[in-house]
């Protein structure tokens, strides 16, 4: 069951979210450090493209709407404005990213638990 692609995908996503949360915390901790540059990870979708399980939607009926590519590059910040000390950490942006990452962690954890519950139900437990 641990080899199930969905479980592996959830584990990879949670690992990516954990690393991102650590980088964002480091950015916030260095908000007053002169010449500090904010860091972030490449979007998770980019990692999936490089991974062996690149996921793409399949149109199984002519009645289905045609999907569009997600614009994950739009989530990347342009180089931030620098303060007089040379620091480019924008706290409001970092806190928004922290909240988004936290919500995604909760979502993936809940999906993992629900999927595990379906396995238990199927096994009669």
KOLGU-4560 file (N, C-alpha, C; in nm, 3 decimals, padded with zeros to 5 digits):
<recs>
<n_xx: 00.082 n_yy: -00.120 n_zz: 00.000 ca_xx: 00.000 ca_yy: 00.000 ca_zz: 00.000 c_xx: 00.086 c_yy: 00.126 c_zz: 00.000 mol: A seq: 1 type: UNK>
<n_xx: 00.204 n_yy: 00.121 n_zz: 00.063 ca_xx: 00.293 ca_yy: 00.236 ca_zz: 00.066 c_xx: 00.347 c_yy: 00.268 c_zz: -00.072 mol: A seq: 2 type: UNK>
<n_xx: 00.345 n_yy: 00.170 n_zz: -00.164 ca_xx: 00.396 ca_yy: 00.192 ca_zz: -00.298 c_xx: 00.290 c_yy: 00.253 c_zz: -00.391 mol: A seq: 3 type: UNK>
<n_xx: 00.170 n_yy: 00.272 n_zz: -00.341 ca_xx: 00.064 ca_yy: 00.332 ca_zz: -00.421 c_xx: 00.105 c_yy: 00.473 c_zz: -00.463 mol: A seq: 4 type: UNK>
<n_xx: 00.086 n_yy: 00.503 n_zz: -00.587 ca_xx: 00.128 ca_yy: 00.631 ca_zz: -00.642 c_xx: 00.067 c_yy: 00.749 c_zz: -00.566 mol: A seq: 5 type: UNK>
<n_xx: -00.059 n_yy: 00.738 n_zz: -00.527 ca_xx: -00.123 ca_yy: 00.847 ca_zz: -00.455 c_xx: -00.054 c_yy: 00.873 c_zz: -00.321 mol: A seq: 6 type: UNK>
<n_xx: -00.020 n_yy: 00.767 n_zz: -00.250 ca_xx: 00.049 ca_yy: 00.784 ca_zz: -00.122 c_xx: 00.188 c_yy: 00.844 c_zz: -00.142 mol: A seq: 7 type: UNK>
<n_xx: 00.258 n_yy: 00.799 n_zz: -00.246 ca_xx: 00.391 ca_yy: 00.854 ca_zz: -00.276 c_xx: 00.381 c_yy: 01.000 c_zz: -00.314 mol: A seq: 8 type: UNK>
<n_xx: 00.281 n_yy: 01.033 n_zz: -00.394 ca_xx: 00.259 ca_yy: 01.172 ca_zz: -00.434 c_xx: 00.229 c_yy: 01.260 c_zz: -00.312 mol: A seq: 9 type: UNK>
<n_xx: 00.144 n_yy: 01.212 n_zz: -00.224 ca_xx: 00.112 ca_yy: 01.288 ca_zz: -00.103 c_xx: 00.235 c_yy: 01.306 c_zz: -00.016 mol: A seq: 10 type: UNK>
<n_xx: 00.317 n_yy: 01.202 n_zz: -00.005 ca_xx: 00.439 ca_yy: 01.211 ca_zz: 00.074 c_xx: 00.536 c_yy: 01.313 c_zz: 00.015 mol: A seq: 11 type: UNK>
<n_xx: 00.550 n_yy: 01.312 n_zz: -00.117 ca_xx: 00.638 ca_yy: 01.409 ca_zz: -00.183 c_xx: 00.587 c_yy: 01.551 c_zz: -00.163 mol: A seq: 12 type: UNK>
<n_xx: 00.456 n_yy: 01.569 n_zz: -00.175 ca_xx: 00.397 ca_yy: 01.702 ca_zz: -00.158 c_xx: 00.418 c_yy: 01.752 c_zz: -00.015 mol: A seq: 13 type: UNK>
<n_xx: 00.396 n_yy: 01.665 n_zz: 00.084 ca_xx: 00.416 ca_yy: 01.705 ca_zz: 00.223 c_xx: 00.563 c_yy: 01.737 c_zz: 00.250 mol: A seq: 14 type: UNK>
<n_xx: 00.653 n_yy: 01.663 n_zz: 00.190 ca_xx: 00.795 ca_yy: 01.692 ca_zz: 00.206 c_xx: 00.830 c_yy: 01.828 c_zz: 00.146 mol: A seq: 15 type: UNK>
<n_xx: 00.776 n_yy: 01.857 n_zz: 00.027 ca_xx: 00.800 ca_yy: 01.985 ca_zz: -00.038 c_xx: 00.742 c_yy: 02.100 c_zz: 00.047 mol: A seq: 16 type: UNK>
<n_xx: 00.622 n_yy: 02.080 n_zz: 00.099 ca_xx: 00.559 ca_yy: 02.182 ca_zz: 00.183 c_xx: 00.639 c_yy: 02.206 c_zz: 00.311 mol: A seq: 17 type: UNK>
<n_xx: 00.693 n_yy: 02.100 n_zz: 00.369 ca_xx: 00.775 ca_yy: 02.113 ca_zz: 00.489 c_xx: 00.902 c_yy: 02.195 c_zz: 00.460 mol: A seq: 18 type: UNK>
<n_xx: 00.968 n_yy: 02.164 n_zz: 00.349 ca_xx: 01.088 ca_yy: 02.240 ca_zz: 00.311 c_xx: 01.054 c_yy: 02.386 c_zz: 00.284 mol: A seq: 19 type: UNK>
<n_xx: 00.941 n_yy: 02.410 n_zz: 00.218 ca_xx: 00.901 ca_yy: 02.548 ca_zz: 00.188 c_xx: 00.871 c_yy: 02.624 c_zz: 00.316 mol: A seq: 20 type: UNK>
<n_xx: 00.802 n_yy: 02.559 n_zz: 00.409 ca_xx: 00.770 ca_yy: 02.625 ca_zz: 00.536 c_xx: 00.899 c_yy: 02.665 c_zz: 00.609 mol: A seq: 21 type: UNK>
<n_xx: 01.001 n_yy: 02.579 n_zz: 00.604 ca_xx: 01.129 ca_yy: 02.609 ca_zz: 00.666 c_xx: 01.198 c_yy: 02.729 c_zz: 00.602 mol: A seq: 22 type: UNK>
<n_xx: 01.195 n_yy: 02.736 n_zz: 00.469 ca_xx: 01.255 ca_yy: 02.850 ca_zz: 00.399 c_xx: 01.180 c_yy: 02.980 c_zz: 00.431 mol: A seq: 23 type: UNK>
<n_xx: 01.048 n_yy: 02.973 n_zz: 00.435 ca_xx: 00.969 ca_yy: 03.093 ca_zz: 00.464 c_xx: 00.994 c_yy: 03.141 c_zz: 00.607 mol: A seq: 24 type: UNK>
<n_xx: 01.007 n_yy: 03.047 n_zz: 00.701 ca_xx: 01.038 ca_yy: 03.083 ca_zz: 00.839 c_xx: 01.176 c_yy: 03.149 c_zz: 00.847 mol: A seq: 25 type: UNK>
<n_xx: 01.269 n_yy: 03.097 n_zz: 00.769 ca_xx: 01.404 ca_yy: 03.156 ca_zz: 00.765 c_xx: 01.397 c_yy: 03.298 c_zz: 00.706 mol: A seq: 26 type: UNK>
<n_xx: 01.316 n_yy: 03.318 n_zz: 00.604 ca_xx: 01.300 ca_yy: 03.453 ca_zz: 00.546 c_xx: 01.246 c_yy: 03.550 c_zz: 00.650 mol: A seq: 27 type: UNK>
<n_xx: 01.143 n_yy: 03.506 n_zz: 00.724 ca_xx: 01.082 ca_yy: 03.594 ca_zz: 00.825 c_xx: 01.180 c_yy: 03.623 c_zz: 00.937 mol: A seq: 28 type: UNK>
<n_xx: 01.257 n_yy: 03.522 n_zz: 00.977 ca_xx: 01.355 ca_yy: 03.541 ca_zz: 01.084 c_xx: 01.464 c_yy: 03.640 c_zz: 01.043 mol: A seq: 29 type: UNK>
<n_xx: 01.491 n_yy: 03.651 n_zz: 00.914 ca_xx: 01.595 ca_yy: 03.740 ca_zz: 00.865 c_xx: 01.539 c_yy: 03.868 c_zz: 00.804 mol: A seq: 30 type: UNK>
<n_xx: 01.418 n_yy: 03.905 n_zz: 00.844 ca_xx: 01.354 ca_yy: 04.024 ca_zz: 00.787 c_xx: 01.431 c_yy: 04.152 c_zz: 00.814 mol: A seq: 31 type: UNK>
<n_xx: 01.512 n_yy: 04.156 n_zz: 00.919 ca_xx: 01.590 ca_yy: 04.275 ca_zz: 00.951 c_xx: 01.739 c_yy: 04.260 c_zz: 00.921 mol: A seq: 32 type: UNK>
<n_xx: 01.779 n_yy: 04.149 n_zz: 00.860 ca_xx: 01.919 ca_yy: 04.126 ca_zz: 00.829 c_xx: 01.958 c_yy: 04.204 c_zz: 00.704 mol: A seq: 33 type: UNK>
<n_xx: 02.060 n_yy: 04.287 n_zz: 00.713 ca_xx: 02.101 ca_yy: 04.365 ca_zz: 00.595 c_xx: 02.142 c_yy: 04.274 c_zz: 00.479 mol: A seq: 34 type: UNK>
<n_xx: 02.103 n_yy: 04.312 n_zz: 00.360 ca_xx: 02.136 ca_yy: 04.244 ca_zz: 00.234 c_xx: 02.084 c_yy: 04.101 c_zz: 00.225 mol: A seq: 35 type: UNK>
<n_xx: 01.987 n_yy: 04.063 n_zz: 00.306 ca_xx: 01.931 ca_yy: 03.929 ca_zz: 00.299 c_xx: 01.832 c_yy: 03.921 c_zz: 00.183 mol: A seq: 36 type: UNK>
<n_xx: 01.840 n_yy: 03.816 n_zz: 00.104 ca_xx: 01.748 ca_yy: 03.794 ca_zz: -00.008 c_xx: 01.652 c_yy: 03.683 c_zz: 00.029 mol: A seq: 37 type: UNK>
<n_xx: 01.525 n_yy: 03.705 n_zz: 00.004 ca_xx: 01.422 ca_yy: 03.605 ca_zz: 00.034 c_xx: 01.438 c_yy: 03.485 c_zz: -00.058 mol: A seq: 38 type: UNK>
<n_xx: 01.412 n_yy: 03.365 n_zz: -00.005 ca_xx: 01.424 ca_yy: 03.241 ca_zz: -00.080 c_xx: 01.289 c_yy: 03.171 c_zz: -00.085 mol: A seq: 39 type: UNK>
<n_xx: 01.269 n_yy: 03.094 n_zz: -00.190 ca_xx: 01.149 ca_yy: 03.012 ca_zz: -00.203 c_xx: 01.184 c_yy: 02.894 c_zz: -00.292 mol: A seq: 40 type: UNK>
<n_xx: 01.103 n_yy: 02.791 n_zz: -00.286 ca_xx: 01.125 ca_yy: 02.673 ca_zz: -00.370 c_xx: 01.055 c_yy: 02.692 c_zz: -00.504 mol: A seq: 41 type: UNK>
<n_xx: 01.102 n_yy: 02.620 n_zz: -00.603 ca_xx: 01.031 ca_yy: 02.616 ca_zz: -00.731 c_xx: 00.895 c_yy: 02.553 c_zz: -00.706 mol: A seq: 42 type: UNK>
<n_xx: 00.794 n_yy: 02.590 n_zz: -00.782 ca_xx: 00.660 ca_yy: 02.532 ca_zz: -00.761 c_xx: 00.663 c_yy: 02.379 c_zz: -00.767 mol: A seq: 43 type: UNK>
<n_xx: 00.576 n_yy: 02.317 n_zz: -00.689 ca_xx: 00.569 ca_yy: 02.172 ca_zz: -00.682 c_xx: 00.538 c_yy: 02.111 c_zz: -00.818 mol: A seq: 44 type: UNK>
<n_xx: 00.459 n_yy: 02.181 n_zz: -00.898 ca_xx: 00.425 ca_yy: 02.131 ca_zz: -01.032 c_xx: 00.550 c_yy: 02.113 c_zz: -01.117 mol: A seq: 45 type: UNK>
<n_xx: 00.650 n_yy: 02.199 n_zz: -01.099 ca_xx: 00.775 ca_yy: 02.185 ca_zz: -01.173 c_xx: 00.846 c_yy: 02.056 c_zz: -01.134 mol: A seq: 46 type: UNK>
<n_xx: 00.840 n_yy: 02.020 n_zz: -01.006 ca_xx: 00.901 ca_yy: 01.896 ca_zz: -00.961 c_xx: 00.829 c_yy: 01.775 c_zz: -01.020 mol: A seq: 47 type: UNK>
<n_xx: 00.697 n_yy: 01.784 n_zz: -01.034 ca_xx: 00.622 ca_yy: 01.674 ca_zz: -01.093 c_xx: 00.658 c_yy: 01.657 c_zz: -01.239 mol: A seq: 48 type: UNK>
<n_xx: 00.681 n_yy: 01.767 n_zz: -01.309 ca_xx: 00.720 ca_yy: 01.758 ca_zz: -01.449 c_xx: 00.851 c_yy: 01.682 c_zz: -01.464 mol: A seq: 49 type: UNK>
<n_xx: 00.942 n_yy: 01.702 n_zz: -01.368 ca_xx: 01.071 ca_yy: 01.634 ca_zz: -01.373 c_xx: 01.064 c_yy: 01.493 c_zz: -01.318 mol: A seq: 50 type: UNK>
<n_xx: 00.962 n_yy: 01.464 n_zz: -01.241 ca_xx: 00.950 ca_yy: 01.333 ca_zz: -01.176 c_xx: 00.900 c_yy: 01.230 c_zz: -01.276 mol: A seq: 51 type: UNK>
<n_xx: 00.907 n_yy: 01.105 n_zz: -01.235 ca_xx: 00.863 ca_yy: 00.998 ca_zz: -01.323 c_xx: 00.713 c_yy: 00.992 c_zz: -01.337 mol: A seq: 52 type: UNK>
<n_xx: 00.638 n_yy: 01.054 n_zz: -01.246 ca_xx: 00.495 ca_yy: 01.051 ca_zz: -01.261 c_xx: 00.439 c_yy: 01.188 c_zz: -01.297 mol: A seq: 53 type: UNK>
<n_xx: 00.480 n_yy: 01.233 n_zz: -01.414 ca_xx: 00.425 ca_yy: 01.358 ca_zz: -01.465 c_xx: 00.275 c_yy: 01.335 c_zz: -01.490 mol: A seq: 54 type: UNK>
<n_xx: 00.193 n_yy: 01.418 n_zz: -01.434 ca_xx: 00.049 ca_yy: 01.400 ca_zz: -01.442 c_xx: -00.010 c_yy: 01.499 c_zz: -01.542 mol: A seq: 55 type: UNK>
<n_xx: -00.090 n_yy: 01.449 n_zz: -01.630 ca_xx: -00.158 ca_yy: 01.538 ca_zz: -01.723 c_xx: -00.303 c_yy: 01.492 c_zz: -01.734 mol: A seq: 56 type: UNK>
<n_xx: -00.395 n_yy: 01.585 n_zz: -01.747 ca_xx: -00.537 ca_yy: 01.547 ca_zz: -01.755 c_xx: -00.566 c_yy: 01.474 c_zz: -01.886 mol: A seq: 57 type: UNK>
<n_xx: -00.661 n_yy: 01.382 n_zz: -01.879 ca_xx: -00.702 ca_yy: 01.306 ca_zz: -01.996 c_xx: -00.849 c_yy: 01.337 c_zz: -02.025 mol: A seq: 58 type: UNK>
<n_xx: -00.877 n_yy: 01.368 n_zz: -02.148 ca_xx: -01.013 ca_yy: 01.397 ca_zz: -02.188 c_xx: -01.077 c_yy: 01.266 c_zz: -02.231 mol: A seq: 59 type: UNK>
<n_xx: -01.168 n_yy: 01.214 n_zz: -02.150 ca_xx: -01.228 ca_yy: 01.083 ca_zz: -02.174 c_xx: -01.362 c_yy: 01.089 c_zz: -02.246 mol: A seq: 60 type: UNK>
<n_xx: -01.412 n_yy: 01.210 n_zz: -02.267 ca_xx: -01.540 ca_yy: 01.227 ca_zz: -02.336 c_xx: -01.535 c_yy: 01.357 c_zz: -02.416 mol: A seq: 61 type: UNK>
<n_xx: -01.595 n_yy: 01.360 n_zz: -02.533 ca_xx: -01.597 ca_yy: 01.485 ca_zz: -02.609 c_xx: -01.678 c_yy: 01.594 c_zz: -02.539 mol: A seq: 62 type: UNK>
<n_xx: -01.759 n_yy: 01.555 n_zz: -02.440 ca_xx: -01.838 ca_yy: 01.654 ca_zz: -02.366 c_xx: -01.757 c_yy: 01.724 c_zz: -02.256 mol: A seq: 63 type: UNK>
<n_xx: -01.640 n_yy: 01.668 n_zz: -02.222 ca_xx: -01.556 ca_yy: 01.730 ca_zz: -02.120 c_xx: -01.493 c_yy: 01.858 c_zz: -02.173 mol: A seq: 64 type: UNK>
<n_xx: -01.476 n_yy: 01.953 n_zz: -02.084 ca_xx: -01.410 ca_yy: 02.078 ca_zz: -02.122 c_xx: -01.260 c_yy: 02.052 c_zz: -02.139 mol: A seq: 65 type: UNK>
<n_xx: -01.201 n_yy: 02.121 n_zz: -02.232 ca_xx: -01.057 ca_yy: 02.109 ca_zz: -02.253 c_xx: -00.987 c_yy: 02.188 c_zz: -02.144 mol: A seq: 66 type: UNK>
<n_xx: -00.892 n_yy: 02.124 n_zz: -02.077 ca_xx: -00.818 ca_yy: 02.191 ca_zz: -01.970 c_xx: -00.714 c_yy: 02.286 c_zz: -02.025 mol: A seq: 67 type: UNK>
<n_xx: -00.666 n_yy: 02.369 n_zz: -01.940 ca_xx: -00.558 ca_yy: 02.460 ca_zz: -01.977 c_xx: -00.440 c_yy: 02.434 c_zz: -01.885 mol: A seq: 68 type: UNK>
<n_xx: -00.325 n_yy: 02.471 n_zz: -01.928 ca_xx: -00.207 ca_yy: 02.456 ca_zz: -01.845 c_xx: -00.216 c_yy: 02.553 c_zz: -01.730 mol: A seq: 69 type: UNK>
<n_xx: -00.169 n_yy: 02.509 n_zz: -01.612 ca_xx: -00.169 ca_yy: 02.601 ca_zz: -01.499 c_xx: -00.054 c_yy: 02.697 c_zz: -01.514 mol: A seq: 70 type: UNK>
<n_xx: -00.073 n_yy: 02.817 n_zz: -01.470 ca_xx: 00.029 ca_yy: 02.921 ca_zz: -01.479 c_xx: 00.106 c_yy: 02.927 c_zz: -01.348 mol: A seq: 71 type: UNK>
<n_xx: 00.179 n_yy: 02.819 n_zz: -01.317 ca_xx: 00.250 ca_yy: 02.813 ca_zz: -01.190 c_xx: 00.364 c_yy: 02.913 c_zz: -01.184 mol: A seq: 72 type: UNK>
<n_xx: 00.415 n_yy: 02.957 n_zz: -01.299 ca_xx: 00.525 ca_yy: 03.054 ca_zz: -01.298 c_xx: 00.476 c_yy: 03.189 c_zz: -01.246 mol: A seq: 73 type: UNK>
<n_xx: 00.345 n_yy: 03.215 n_zz: -01.256 ca_xx: 00.291 ca_yy: 03.342 ca_zz: -01.209 c_xx: 00.299 c_yy: 03.352 c_zz: -01.056 mol: A seq: 74 type: UNK>
<n_xx: 00.314 n_yy: 03.239 n_zz: -00.988 ca_xx: 00.322 ca_yy: 03.242 ca_zz: -00.843 c_xx: 00.458 c_yy: 03.289 c_zz: -00.793 mol: A seq: 75 type: UNK>
<n_xx: 00.558 n_yy: 03.286 n_zz: -00.880 ca_xx: 00.691 ca_yy: 03.331 ca_zz: -00.839 c_xx: 00.693 c_yy: 03.482 c_zz: -00.826 mol: A seq: 76 type: UNK>
<n_xx: 00.755 n_yy: 03.530 n_zz: -00.722 ca_xx: 00.767 ca_yy: 03.674 ca_zz: -00.703 c_xx: 00.877 c_yy: 03.729 c_zz: -00.791 mol: A seq: 77 type: UNK>
<n_xx: 00.854 n_yy: 03.848 n_zz: -00.842 ca_xx: 00.961 ca_yy: 03.920 ca_zz: -00.909 c_xx: 01.058 c_yy: 03.964 c_zz: -00.800 mol: A seq: 78 type: UNK>
<n_xx: 01.180 n_yy: 03.997 n_zz: -00.836 ca_xx: 01.272 ca_yy: 04.043 ca_zz: -00.730 c_xx: 01.205 c_yy: 04.153 c_zz: -00.647 mol: A seq: 79 type: UNK>
<n_xx: 01.209 n_yy: 04.133 n_zz: -00.517 ca_xx: 01.140 ca_yy: 04.226 ca_zz: -00.427 c_xx: 01.211 c_yy: 04.360 c_zz: -00.415 mol: A seq: 80 type: UNK>
<n_xx: 01.136 n_yy: 04.455 n_zz: -00.365 ca_xx: 01.196 ca_yy: 04.585 ca_zz: -00.338 c_xx: 01.292 c_yy: 04.571 c_zz: -00.222 mol: A seq: 81 type: UNK>
<n_xx: 01.401 n_yy: 04.640 n_zz: -00.231 ca_xx: 01.501 ca_yy: 04.635 ca_zz: -00.125 c_xx: 01.484 c_yy: 04.755 c_zz: -00.033 mol: A seq: 82 type: UNK>
<n_xx: 01.504 n_yy: 04.727 n_zz: 00.095 ca_xx: 01.501 ca_yy: 04.835 ca_zz: 00.192 c_xx: 01.636 c_yy: 04.908 c_zz: 00.188 mol: A seq: 83 type: UNK>
<n_xx: 01.650 n_yy: 05.010 n_zz: 00.268 ca_xx: 01.775 ca_yy: 05.086 ca_zz: 00.273 c_xx: 01.891 c_yy: 04.995 c_zz: 00.311 mol: A seq: 84 type: UNK>
<n_xx: 01.865 n_yy: 04.896 n_zz: 00.395 ca_xx: 01.970 ca_yy: 04.804 ca_zz: 00.439 c_xx: 02.001 c_yy: 04.697 c_zz: 00.335 mol: A seq: 85 type: UNK>
<n_xx: 01.926 n_yy: 04.693 n_zz: 00.224 ca_xx: 01.948 ca_yy: 04.594 ca_zz: 00.120 c_xx: 01.866 c_yy: 04.468 c_zz: 00.136 mol: A seq: 86 type: UNK>
<n_xx: 01.781 n_yy: 04.462 n_zz: 00.237 ca_xx: 01.698 ca_yy: 04.346 ca_zz: 00.264 c_xx: 01.577 c_yy: 04.350 c_zz: 00.172 mol: A seq: 87 type: UNK>
<n_xx: 01.543 n_yy: 04.235 n_zz: 00.113 ca_xx: 01.428 ca_yy: 04.233 ca_zz: 00.023 c_xx: 01.312 c_yy: 04.147 c_zz: 00.074 mol: A seq: 88 type: UNK>
<n_xx: 01.311 n_yy: 04.112 n_zz: 00.202 ca_xx: 01.201 ca_yy: 04.033 ca_zz: 00.259 c_xx: 01.080 c_yy: 04.124 c_zz: 00.280 mol: A seq: 89 type: UNK>
<n_xx: 00.968 n_yy: 04.086 n_zz: 00.220 ca_xx: 00.843 ca_yy: 04.158 ca_zz: 00.239 c_xx: 00.755 c_yy: 04.072 c_zz: 00.330 mol: A seq: 90 type: UNK>
<n_xx: 00.738 n_yy: 04.116 n_zz: 00.453 ca_xx: 00.669 ca_yy: 04.033 ca_zz: 00.553 c_xx: 00.528 c_yy: 03.994 c_zz: 00.513 mol: A seq: 91 type: UNK>
<n_xx: 00.453 n_yy: 04.087 n_zz: 00.454 ca_xx: 00.316 ca_yy: 04.053 ca_zz: 00.415 c_xx: 00.312 c_yy: 03.942 c_zz: 00.312 mol: A seq: 92 type: UNK>
<n_xx: 00.403 n_yy: 03.944 n_zz: 00.217 ca_xx: 00.412 ca_yy: 03.839 ca_zz: 00.116 c_xx: 00.454 c_yy: 03.707 c_zz: 00.179 mol: A seq: 93 type: UNK>
<n_xx: 00.551 n_yy: 03.710 n_zz: 00.268 ca_xx: 00.599 ca_yy: 03.588 ca_zz: 00.333 c_xx: 00.490 c_yy: 03.526 c_zz: 00.421 mol: A seq: 94 type: UNK>
<n_xx: 00.417 n_yy: 03.609 n_zz: 00.494 ca_xx: 00.311 ca_yy: 03.557 ca_zz: 00.581 c_xx: 00.196 c_yy: 03.498 c_zz: 00.499 mol: A seq: 95 type: UNK>
<n_xx: 00.168 n_yy: 03.556 n_zz: 00.384 ca_xx: 00.066 ca_yy: 03.501 ca_zz: 00.295 c_xx: 00.109 c_yy: 03.364 c_zz: 00.245 mol: A seq: 96 type: UNK>
<n_xx: 00.237 n_yy: 03.351 n_zz: 00.209 ca_xx: 00.289 ca_yy: 03.222 ca_zz: 00.163 c_xx: 00.287 c_yy: 03.118 c_zz: 00.275 mol: A seq: 97 type: UNK>
<n_xx: 00.316 n_yy: 03.160 n_zz: 00.398 ca_xx: 00.312 ca_yy: 03.068 ca_zz: 00.513 c_xx: 00.169 c_yy: 03.016 c_zz: 00.532 mol: A seq: 98 type: UNK>
<n_xx: 00.071 n_yy: 03.105 n_zz: 00.526 ca_xx: -00.069 ca_yy: 03.064 ca_zz: 00.543 c_xx: -00.112 c_yy: 02.970 c_zz: 00.431 mol: A seq: 99 type: UNK>
<n_xx: -00.071 n_yy: 03.000 n_zz: 00.308 ca_xx: -00.104 ca_yy: 02.914 ca_zz: 00.194 c_xx: -00.040 c_yy: 02.776 c_zz: 00.210 mol: A seq: 100 type: UNK>
<n_xx: 00.084 n_yy: 02.774 n_zz: 00.253 ca_xx: 00.155 ca_yy: 02.647 ca_zz: 00.272 c_xx: 00.090 c_yy: 02.565 c_zz: 00.383 mol: A seq: 101 type: UNK>
<n_xx: 00.050 n_yy: 02.632 n_zz: 00.491 ca_xx: -00.017 ca_yy: 02.563 ca_zz: 00.602 c_xx: -00.150 c_yy: 02.503 c_zz: 00.556 mol: A seq: 102 type: UNK>
<n_xx: -00.226 n_yy: 02.579 n_zz: 00.478 ca_xx: -00.354 ca_yy: 02.527 ca_zz: 00.427 c_xx: -00.332 c_yy: 02.407 c_zz: 00.335 mol: A seq: 103 type: UNK>
<n_xx: -00.228 n_yy: 02.412 n_zz: 00.254 ca_xx: -00.198 ca_yy: 02.299 ca_zz: 00.165 c_xx: -00.153 c_yy: 02.177 c_zz: 00.244 mol: A seq: 104 type: UNK>
<n_xx: -00.077 n_yy: 02.196 n_zz: 00.351 ca_xx: -00.037 ca_yy: 02.084 ca_zz: 00.436 c_xx: -00.159 c_yy: 02.016 c_zz: 00.496 mol: A seq: 105 type: UNK>
<n_xx: -00.252 n_yy: 02.096 n_zz: 00.544 ca_xx: -00.374 ca_yy: 02.041 ca_zz: 00.603 c_xx: -00.457 c_yy: 01.966 c_zz: 00.499 mol: A seq: 106 type: UNK>
<n_xx: -00.467 n_yy: 02.021 n_zz: 00.378 ca_xx: -00.543 ca_yy: 01.958 ca_zz: 00.271 c_xx: -00.482 c_yy: 01.823 c_zz: 00.233 mol: A seq: 107 type: UNK>
<n_xx: -00.351 n_yy: 01.819 n_zz: 00.212 ca_xx: -00.286 ca_yy: 01.694 ca_zz: 00.173 c_xx: -00.297 c_yy: 01.590 c_zz: 00.284 mol: A seq: 108 type: UNK>
<n_xx: -00.280 n_yy: 01.633 n_zz: 00.409 ca_xx: -00.294 ca_yy: 01.540 ca_zz: 00.522 c_xx: -00.435 c_yy: 01.483 c_zz: 00.529 mol: A seq: 109 type: UNK>
<n_xx: -00.535 n_yy: 01.568 n_zz: 00.510 ca_xx: -00.674 ca_yy: 01.521 ca_zz: 00.513 c_xx: -00.703 c_yy: 01.424 c_zz: 00.399 mol: A seq: 110 type: UNK>
<n_xx: -00.654 n_yy: 01.454 n_zz: 00.280 ca_xx: -00.674 ca_yy: 01.364 ca_zz: 00.166 c_xx: -00.606 c_yy: 01.229 c_zz: 00.191 mol: A seq: 111 type: UNK>
<n_xx: -00.488 n_yy: 01.232 n_zz: 00.248 ca_xx: -00.415 ca_yy: 01.110 ca_zz: 00.280 c_xx: -00.496 c_yy: 01.025 c_zz: 00.378 mol: A seq: 112 type: UNK>
<n_xx: -00.548 n_yy: 01.089 n_zz: 00.483 ca_xx: -00.627 ca_yy: 01.016 ca_zz: 00.583 c_xx: -00.755 c_yy: 00.959 c_zz: 00.522 mol: A seq: 113 type: UNK>
<n_xx: -00.822 n_yy: 01.037 n_zz: 00.437 ca_xx: -00.946 ca_yy: 00.990 ca_zz: 00.374 c_xx: -00.918 c_yy: 00.871 c_zz: 00.284 mol: A seq: 114 type: UNK>
<n_xx: -00.811 n_yy: 00.879 n_zz: 00.207 ca_xx: -00.777 ca_yy: 00.770 ca_zz: 00.116 c_xx: -00.741 c_yy: 00.644 c_zz: 00.194 mol: A seq: 115 type: UNK>
<n_xx: -00.669 n_yy: 00.662 n_zz: 00.304 ca_xx: -00.635 ca_yy: 00.549 ca_zz: 00.391 c_xx: -00.763 c_yy: 00.488 c_zz: 00.451 mol: A seq: 116 type: UNK>
<n_xx: -00.859 n_yy: 00.574 n_zz: 00.486 ca_xx: -00.987 ca_yy: 00.527 ca_zz: 00.537 c_xx: -01.064 c_yy: 00.445 c_zz: 00.433 mol: A seq: 117 type: UNK>
<n_xx: -01.054 n_yy: 00.482 n_zz: 00.306 ca_xx: -01.119 ca_yy: 00.405 ca_zz: 00.200 c_xx: -01.057 c_yy: 00.266 c_zz: 00.189 mol: A seq: 118 type: UNK>
<n_xx: -00.926 n_yy: 00.258 n_zz: 00.205 ca_xx: -00.861 ca_yy: 00.127 ca_zz: 00.205 c_xx: -00.912 c_yy: 00.042 c_zz: 00.321 mol: A seq: 119 type: UNK>
<n_xx: -00.922 n_yy: 00.102 n_zz: 00.438 ca_xx: -00.970 ca_yy: 00.028 ca_zz: 00.554 c_xx: -01.113 c_yy: -00.020 c_zz: 00.533 mol: A seq: 120 type: UNK>
<n_xx: -01.196 n_yy: 00.065 n_zz: 00.477 ca_xx: -01.335 ca_yy: 00.029 ca_zz: 00.450 c_xx: -01.340 c_yy: -00.088 c_zz: 00.350 mol: A seq: 121 type: UNK>
<n_xx: -01.259 n_yy: -00.080 n_zz: 00.247 ca_xx: -01.257 ca_yy: -00.185 ca_zz: 00.147 c_xx: -01.210 c_yy: -00.318 c_zz: 00.206 mol: A seq: 122 type: UNK>
<n_xx: -01.122 n_yy: -00.311 n_zz: 00.306 ca_xx: -01.072 ca_yy: -00.432 ca_zz: 00.370 c_xx: -01.166 c_yy: -00.482 c_zz: 00.481 mol: A seq: 123 type: UNK>
<n_xx: -01.271 n_yy: -00.404 n_zz: 00.509 ca_xx: -01.368 ca_yy: -00.444 ca_zz: 00.610 c_xx: -01.325 c_yy: -00.415 c_zz: 00.752 mol: A seq: 124 type: UNK>
<n_xx: -01.241 n_yy: -00.317 n_zz: 00.771 ca_xx: -01.195 ca_yy: -00.284 ca_zz: 00.905 c_xx: -01.262 c_yy: -00.160 c_zz: 00.956 mol: A seq: 125 type: UNK>
</recs>
